[in-house]
Amino acid sequence: MRIRRTFPIALAVVIVAAAVTLAVQLRKHAPPEPARLLPGADGFFYLDLSWARRMNAGKELPPVSHDPEYEHFISETGFQFERDLDEAAFAVHYPARWPGGGTGGSAREPRFSEVLVGKFHSERLTAYLRRIAQSVENYHSDEIFTIRVDGRSLRVAVLSPDSVAASNHDDAAVIEGMVDRSKRLASPFGGPALLRQYYKHVQLASLAWVVARVDPTTSMSFLFNKPATLVVSGSFLSPLHLSANAVHIRAEAFTKSPDDARAIIDKVDVFMALTHSAESSLGIHGTDPDTKAFFDSLKIKQDGDRAMLTAALPLGFLRKMFSELPADLSLEGPQSQSQPAPSPSPSPKPKHR
């Protein structure tokens, strides 16, 4: 009798444990929530600044100069991007007229959709958007603000106290879909089709990643001969441990055939060999340990129809890059020509594995 009573209990515990494990695994391999709210697109970019702040050990980020327009935005909304933004997810819509087609409709240039997560003052932000908007649409009890920016209609919606969506796609249904998805229960099966297919190749706990279709007739023709899908991610988690000293970069190109992957690797080999040869002939000898460590860590390999590059980017290397930015660089971009960049350190040819 005791066995008959304990067996159903034990079976129920096993089933519940299996369900929890499955849910955890699904969530681990699902794109972050902001990315799952994005519409279908041809490229995606995600940035997690909360990871960067934690790993920066309390050090100040490089100062960003503010033009009067940005200062006005800060005073009106209380939101400062370099201080208050935690996550950002972007979708890129290629024009439909481009070779291979795109999700941008009749636009002549790429359009963008985004979801920002951070420490917003939603009431102040809503009041600010209402003041500058050309029109306000009530969509399912949410307000969608239309603002003219550079001759385009930028639609903005406050999704929650800590998240905002925006899109300059011509079709209003794009941002309406983002609003609808924000009202549903978060699902690990959700998100754009391209992300659902390729996000599993993004490194665990990545602080930044890119998933995008590449068409060599419109971009990156120096590296790609034929269309491919590119997945790039950077994480503090190495294959063996958590590192606080370097960001581990992995870039994978998914091509249509092994020959296409081989062609990409051959181009990277040639580029690195030419760079190393030029530095040697000019007598440039790198003395910076972070720069040398980065180039020493570069490795490329082929796995069937996939070309992969890996590297470890020291945090010291990143800090030097930021410290050498022009002093007048603002969120709107450089206001004047920057000074010539210093000569790079020697870069050995990446090693095949």
C-alpha positions, 0 to 999 in steps of 0.5 A: 500500500505504501508503494502504491501511495508514494509512486504517484507522488514521486512521478508527479515530482519527476514530471514537475522537475522535467517541466521546470528544466525544459522551461529553463532550457527554453528560456536560456536559448530564447532571445531577450524579451526586447528582441522578441518584441521586434518585428520581422526584419533582415538584421538584428542588433542587441546591447546589454549595458547592465552587463557592461556596467557590472563588469566595469567594476564601478569605473566611469564610462567615458564622458559624452558631450551633449548638444543643446537639443540633447540637453533639452531632451534630458531636462524634459524627460529626465532620461540620459542614455549613457546613464539610464539605458539598460538594454537596446534591441534594434531591427533593420529593414532592408528595402524591398527593391534590394537584391534578395528583397527586404522587409522595408517596403518601398523605402529607398534606404534601410528603416529601423525598429527598436525597443529600449529598456531603462530607467524611464520617467514614463509620465515625463516622457509621455508628456514630452512626446505629446508636445513634439508629436505631429499626431497621436493615435490611440491604439488599444488604449495605448498612445502612438506618437508620430514625430517627423525626423529628417523627413521621415515619420518616427512612431513611438509608443511607451510600452511600460514604465521601463520600456519604449518602442519606436520605428520609422517604417512606413507601415504603421502596422509594424509598431502596432505589432510591437505594442500587441506583443508587449501585452502578451505573456512572454514566450520563449517560442516568440520573436522574429523568424530569423532570430528563432532560427539563428539565436541558438548560435549566440554565446550564452550571456552575451552583452552584445550580438548581431544576427543579420542577412548579408547581401554582397551586392549591397554590403560587405562585398570585400568579404562575401561573394554570395549571400550569407547569414552573419552571427556575431556575439561578445560575452564575458563567458569563455568556453571554460570560465567567467572572465572579467578581463576580456570580452570573448568575440565569436563571429560565424558566417552561415553560407550555402556551401563549404566552398563559400565558407572556404572563400571567406576564410581565404579572404580573412587570411589574405587580409591578415597576412597583408596587414602583418606584412605591411606592419613588418615592412614599416618597422612597426612593433607593438608594445601595448600588451592588450593590443598584442593579446587581442591579435594573438587570440584571433583564430579562424576555422571552417566547419562545413558551410560555416566560417568562424572567427574567435578572439578575446578582446581585453577590456583594456583594449576597449577602454583605449578605443573609447579614450581615443574618440574625439572629445566633441563626439556626441550622440549625434556623431562627430561634429568635426573631423577627428584626428588620425588614428594611431598606427595599429600594433603588429597583428599576426596571422590568425591561427587555424584550429 
